[in-house]
């Protein structure tokens, strides 16, 4: 087989860079933070649109000033939340409410309007929707509104022509002149709102892969989550993945530069460059450091004996139940050993419950832990009418009981956490610059 030409290599690299950017940032504008790569998206728009539709069932819209990749959901508990850039604090339901109300106003707003007029129109829209925001004079409420408007600025829906949207949080209620991009405002919402009865129904409908069925859902799950365990998939999805995992690994490598790590318990797509994920572990800050140390201790304590794969007579272990009381006990140990001498945030050290909640939240989003409860393999969160039949004569891995939970209470340590197991490196005294001859630390993951 002849080697690819320099032109072919450069072409593939451009398309891969554009695809990676859209996957990480589904809304890219010509004047935003990724404006340098926007010309690549425009140049390869037809190819990108075809590939995203064919592989993931995602629709790509490319206009002169922006590109929008309309992604789909993955079902309950699998969303990617918005956060305040300055603090990393996740958006509250109230912030999302303001965001939705503002978008409902801006899709028909004039090209320019004052901040005070936008707030007035937003309040009127809230009244029409039956939403109570009468306490908007409170400082906390004004800051919440400012966070929602700041997100619209970051997306390019609003441009601060004069002044800043943060003026809405000021005590006297400052003013600003805003320019509105109605096209981008209309392109923000991607879910099937008109067909949905409520929020839960919207989440289920958004996760429907349509005609692509198991193939499309598995590909979405692989590329949108840090790890996919087998019981995250239905029987039909597991059967499809079993027969296609090697070919899919090659396809993801060519399209996005991702490498597949295939285990008995599931699959993870690893990004060697480390810039295609919004979650990092190891990471900086008190919560990330505590999470890394805690998961290492849990793996050491709860590592199952003789795990394997049923195909070779082994016992499939996707998760192990965490004994009641162990999490706060281990966290207290870590605070005493590391927290007080590692400059961990004093507020979190004084609020152990808050620190534990933040640590568990990160580990759940990293797919290293999960609350006990039903999983997709049990039919949880499936859209209505979703086909889960396996063709006659096809074998599929049995995942019943593989998560080790005995009810809907407590926590489960998942198999992917094993990559963070503590490792011990022993060096000879002639090679070691310090007196200690044993160093201990968690194995650093690639994703």
C-alpha positions in Angstrom: 0.0 0.0 0.0 1.5 3.4 -1.0 2.2 5.9 1.7 -0.1 8.9 1.9 1.2 12.1 0.2 2.1 15.2 2.2 -1.1 16.8 0.9 -3.2 13.9 2.2 -1.5 14.1 5.6 -2.1 17.8 5.8 -5.7 17.4 4.7 -6.4 14.8 7.3 -4.7 16.9 10.0 -6.9 19.9 9.2 -10.1 17.9 9.2 -9.1 16.3 12.5 -8.4 19.6 14.1 -11.7 21.0 13.0 -13.6 17.9 14.2 -11.9 18.0 17.6 -12.7 21.7 18.1 -16.4 21.2 17.2 -16.7 18.2 19.5 -15.2 20.1 22.4 -16.9 23.4 21.6 -20.2 22.8 19.7 -20.7 26.5 19.0 -17.7 28.3 17.3 -17.9 31.8 16.1 -15.7 33.7 13.7 -14.8 36.3 16.3 -14.7 34.1 19.4 -11.8 32.5 21.3 -11.4 29.8 18.5 -11.5 32.2 15.6 -8.2 30.9 14.3 -9.6 27.5 13.6 -13.0 28.7 12.3 -11.6 29.0 8.7 -10.8 25.2 8.8 -14.4 24.5 9.7 -15.7 26.6 6.8 -13.2 25.0 4.4 -14.2 21.4 5.3 -17.8 22.1 6.2 -19.3 19.5 3.7 -17.0 16.8 4.8 -17.4 17.5 8.5 -21.2 17.6 8.2 -21.3 14.3 6.4 -19.0 12.6 8.9 -20.7 13.9 12.0 -24.1 12.8 10.6 -22.8 9.4 9.5 -20.9 8.6 12.7 -22.8 10.2 15.5 -26.1 11.3 14.0 -25.1 15.0 14.8 -26.3 17.8 12.5 -23.7 20.5 11.7 -24.7 24.0 10.6 -22.0 26.2 9.2 -22.7 29.8 8.4 -20.5 32.8 7.5 -20.0 33.9 11.2 -20.6 30.7 13.2 -20.7 26.9 13.2 -23.1 24.9 15.4 -22.8 21.2 16.0 -26.2 20.0 17.3 -25.3 17.2 19.7 -27.7 14.8 21.3 -28.1 13.8 25.0 -27.1 10.5 26.5 -29.9 10.0 29.0 -30.4 10.7 32.7 -27.2 11.6 34.7 -25.0 12.1 31.6 -25.3 15.8 30.9 -22.4 18.3 30.6 -23.2 21.2 32.9 -22.4 24.8 32.5 -20.1 26.5 35.1 -19.2 30.0 36.0 -15.7 30.6 34.5 -14.4 32.6 37.5 -15.2 30.1 40.2 -16.1 26.8 38.5 -19.4 26.9 40.4 -22.0 24.9 38.4 -25.1 26.7 37.1 -28.1 26.3 39.4 -31.6 25.6 38.1 -32.2 29.4 38.6 -29.3 30.3 36.3 -30.6 27.9 33.6 -34.1 29.5 34.0 -32.6 33.0 33.4 -30.7 31.6 30.4 -33.8 30.1 28.9 -35.8 33.2 29.5 -33.2 35.5 27.9 -32.9 33.3 24.8 -36.7 33.3 24.4 -36.5 37.1 24.3 -33.4 37.5 22.2 -34.6 35.4 19.2 -36.9 38.3 18.3 -35.1 41.2 19.9 -33.9 44.2 17.9 -30.2 44.3 16.8 -29.3 46.5 19.7 -31.0 47.1 23.0 -30.2 48.4 26.5 -29.4 46.0 29.3 -32.3 47.5 31.3 -34.7 46.8 28.4 -33.5 43.2 28.2 -34.1 42.7 31.9 -37.6 44.2 31.6 -38.4 41.9 28.6 -37.0 38.9 30.5 -39.3 39.6 33.5 -42.3 39.9 31.2 -41.4 36.6 29.6 -41.2 35.1 33.1 -44.7 36.3 33.9 -46.0 34.8 30.6 -44.3 31.5 31.5 -45.7 31.5 35.1 -42.2 31.8 36.6 -41.8 33.8 39.8 -38.8 36.2 39.8 -40.2 38.9 42.1 -37.1 38.8 44.3 -34.8 40.0 41.5 -33.7 42.9 43.7 -31.6 40.6 45.9 -27.9 40.6 45.4 -27.6 36.9 44.9 -30.4 36.9 42.4 -28.8 39.7 40.4 -25.5 37.8 40.3 -27.4 34.7 39.0 -28.9 36.8 36.2 -25.5 38.3 35.4 -24.0 34.8 35.2 -26.6 33.8 32.6 -26.1 36.9 30.5 -22.3 36.4 30.7 -22.8 33.0 29.2 -24.7 34.5 26.3 -21.8 36.9 25.8 -19.3 34.0 25.8 -21.4 32.2 23.2 -21.6 35.3 20.9 -25.3 35.8 21.3 -24.7 39.1 23.0 -21.9 41.6 22.3 -21.1 44.3 24.9 -21.0 47.4 22.7 -20.8 49.8 25.6 -20.6 48.7 29.2 -20.8 45.2 30.6 -23.6 42.8 31.4 -22.2 42.5 34.9 -23.7 45.9 35.6 -27.0 44.1 36.2 -25.4 42.9 39.5 -24.6 46.3 40.7 -26.5 47.8 43.6 -27.8 50.7 41.6 -28.5 48.6 38.5 -25.9 49.9 35.9 -26.6 50.2 32.2 -25.0 48.8 29.1 -25.6 48.8 25.3 -25.8 45.3 23.8 -25.7 44.0 20.3 -27.8 40.9 19.6 -27.0 38.1 17.1 -30.4 36.6 16.6 -29.1 33.8 14.3 -26.8 32.4 17.0 -29.6 32.8 19.6 -31.8 30.6 17.5 -29.1 28.0 17.1 -28.3 27.6 20.8 -31.2 25.2 21.7 -30.8 21.7 20.3 -33.3 19.5 22.1 -36.8 18.5 20.9 -38.6 21.0 23.1 -41.9 21.1 21.2 -42.4 17.3 21.5 -41.4 17.0 25.2 -44.0 17.0 28.1 -41.5 18.0 30.8 -37.8 18.1 31.6 -37.5 14.3 32.2 -39.2 13.6 28.9 -36.9 16.0 27.2 -33.8 14.2 28.6 -35.2 10.8 27.3 -36.1 12.1 23.9 -32.8 13.9 23.4 -31.0 10.6 24.0 -32.9 8.8 21.2 -30.4 7.8 18.5 -33.1 7.5 15.9 -32.5 5.3 12.9 -28.9 4.8 14.0 -30.0 2.7 17.0 -27.3 1.0 19.1 -24.5 1.9 16.7 -25.1 5.7 17.0 -25.7 5.6 20.8 -22.6 3.6 21.5 -20.4 6.0 19.4 -21.9 9.0 21.2 -21.3 7.5 24.6 -17.7 6.6 23.8 -16.8 10.0 22.6 -18.8 12.1 25.2 -17.8 10.3 28.4 -14.5 9.5 30.1 -15.3 5.7 30.2 -18.1 3.4 29.1 -18.8 0.4 31.3 -20.7 -2.5 29.8 -23.7 -2.1 32.0 -24.0 1.5 30.7 -25.3 -0.2 27.5 -28.3 -2.3 26.6 -28.0 -5.8 25.4 -28.2 -4.8 21.7 -25.6 -2.0 22.3 -23.2 -4.4 24.0 -23.6 -7.0 21.2 -22.9 -4.3 18.6 -19.8 -3.1 20.4 -18.4 -6.6 20.9 -18.4 -7.2 17.2 -17.1 -3.8 16.2 -14.8 -2.5 18.9 -11.5 -3.0 16.9 -12.8 -1.3 13.8 -14.4 1.5 15.8 -11.1 2.0 17.6 -9.4 2.6 14.2 -12.1 4.9 13.0 -11.9 7.1 16.2 -8.2 7.3 15.8 -8.4 8.5 12.2 -11.3 10.9 12.8 -10.4 12.4 16.2 -6.9 11.2 17.1 -8.3 9.2 20.1 -6.9 5.8 21.3 -9.2 3.1 22.6 -8.4 1.4 25.9 -10.4 -1.9 25.8 -11.0 -3.9 29.0 -13.3 -6.7 30.1 -15.4 -4.1 32.0 -15.7 -1.6 29.1 -13.9 0.9 26.9 -12.4 4.3 27.3 -11.3 6.6 24.5 -8.0 8.3 25.5 -6.8 11.6 24.2 -3.0 11.7 24.0 -3.1 15.5 23.7 -5.4 15.9 26.7 -7.3 18.8 25.4 -10.5 17.1 24.3 -12.0 16.8 27.7 -13.5 19.3 30.2 -12.5 17.1 33.2 -9.0 16.5 34.4 -7.7 14.1 37.0 -5.1 14.6 38.3 -6.0 18.3 38.5 -5.4 21.4 40.5 -7.3 22.6 43.5 -8.5 21.1 46.7 -11.3 19.1 45.3 -9.2 17.5 42.5 -6.4 16.6 44.9 -8.7 15.1 47.5 -10.6 13.2 44.8 -7.3 11.7 43.4 -6.2 10.6 46.9 -9.6 9.3 47.9 -10.1 7.1 44.8 -6.6 5.7 45.3 -7.4 4.7 48.8 -10.7 3.2 47.8 -9.1 1.1 45.1 -6.5 -0.2 47.6 -9.3 -1.1 50.1 -11.9 -2.5 47.8 -10.0 -4.2 44.9 -12.0 -7.4 44.0 -10.5 -10.8 44.0 -10.1 -12.7 40.8 -12.0 -10.5 38.4 -12.3 -11.7 34.8 -14.5 -12.1 31.8 -17.4 -14.6 31.5 -16.1 -15.7 28.1 -13.1 -17.4 29.7 -14.9 -18.5 32.8 -14.1 -15.5 34.9 -16.4 -13.3 37.0 -17.1 -9.9 35.5 -16.8 -7.1 38.1 -17.8 -3.6 36.9 -18.1 -2.1 40.4 -17.9 -2.9 44.1 -20.1 -1.4 46.8 -18.5 1.1 49.1 -19.2 0.2 52.8 -21.3 2.7 54.7 -19.2 5.2 56.6 -16.0 4.5 54.6 -16.0 7.6 52.5 -16.1 10.2 55.4 -13.6 8.0 57.3 -11.1 8.1 54.4 -11.6 11.7 53.7 -10.9 12.6 57.4 -7.7 10.6 57.1 -6.7 12.5 54.0 -7.4 15.9 55.5 -5.2 15.0 58.5 -2.4 13.6 56.3 -2.4 16.1 53.5 -5.0 18.8 53.8 -3.6 20.9 56.6 -0.1 21.0 55.1 -1.0 21.3 51.4 -2.8 24.6 51.5 -6.3 23.1 50.9 -9.1 25.6 51.1 -9.9 26.4 54.7 -13.6 26.7 53.9 -13.7 23.1 52.5 -11.6 21.8 55.4 -14.2 23.2 57.8 -17.1 21.8 55.8 -16.3 18.1 55.5 -19.7 17.2 54.1 -19.4 19.9 51.4 -15.9 18.7 50.5 -17.1 15.1 50.3 -20.0 16.1 48.1 -17.7 18.0 45.7 -15.2 15.1 45.6 -18.0 12.6 44.8 -19.4 14.9 42.2 -16.1 15.0 40.3 -15.6 11.2 40.6 -19.1 10.6 39.3 -18.5 12.8 36.3 -15.2 11.0 35.7 -17.2 7.7 35.7 -15.0 6.4 38.5 -17.9 6.2 41.0 -21.6 6.1 40.8 -24.6 6.2 43.2 -26.2 2.8 43.6 -29.3 2.4 41.5 -30.7 1.2 38.2 -28.5 1.3 35.1 -29.2 1.4 31.3 -28.7 -2.3 31.1 -31.8 -2.6 33.3 -33.7 -0.4 30.9 -33.3 2.8 33.0 -33.7 6.0 31.0 -34.5 4.4 27.6 -36.6 6.5 25.3 -40.0 5.1 24.4 -40.0 2.5 21.7 -36.2 2.1 21.8 -35.3 -1.3 20.2 -33.2 -3.5 22.5 -33.5 -6.9 20.9 -30.5 -9.0 20.1 -30.5 -11.0 16.9 -31.3 -14.7 17.4 -28.2 -16.8 18.0 -26.0 -13.9 19.1 -24.4 -14.1 22.5 -24.1 -11.0 24.7 -22.2 -10.5 27.9 -24.3 -10.9 31.0 -23.8 -7.8 33.2 -26.5 -8.6 35.9 -25.0 -8.0 39.3 -21.7 -6.9 37.9 -21.9 -3.6 39.6 -22.0 -5.2 43.1 -24.8 -3.1 44.4 -27.5 -4.5 46.6 -30.1 -1.8 46.4 -30.5 1.9 45.6 -28.6 3.2 48.7 -24.9 4.1 48.9 -22.1 4.3 46.4 -20.3 2.0 44.0 -16.6 2.2 43.0 -16.4 1.5 39.3 -13.8 -0.5 37.4 -12.3 2.5 35.7 -11.0 3.7 39.1 -8.4 0.9 39.0 -6.2 3.1 36.7 -5.7 5.4 39.7 -4.4 2.7 42.0 -1.4 3.6 44.2 1.9 2.4 42.7 5.1 1.9 44.6 8.4 2.6 42.8 11.6 1.2 44.3 15.0 2.5 43.3 18.5 1.6 44.3 20.3 3.9 46.7 22.8 4.8 44.1 20.1 6.1 41.8 18.2 8.0 44.5 19.1 11.5 45.4 17.3 11.4 48.8 17.4 9.2 51.8 14.0 7.5 51.2 14.1 4.5 48.9 10.4 4.1 48.4 8.1 6.6 46.7 4.3 6.3 46.7 1.8 8.0 44.4 -1.1 7.5 42.2 -0.6 6.4 38.6 -1.3 9.4 36.3 -4.1 8.8 33.8 -4.1 10.0 30.2 -7.7 11.2 30.5 
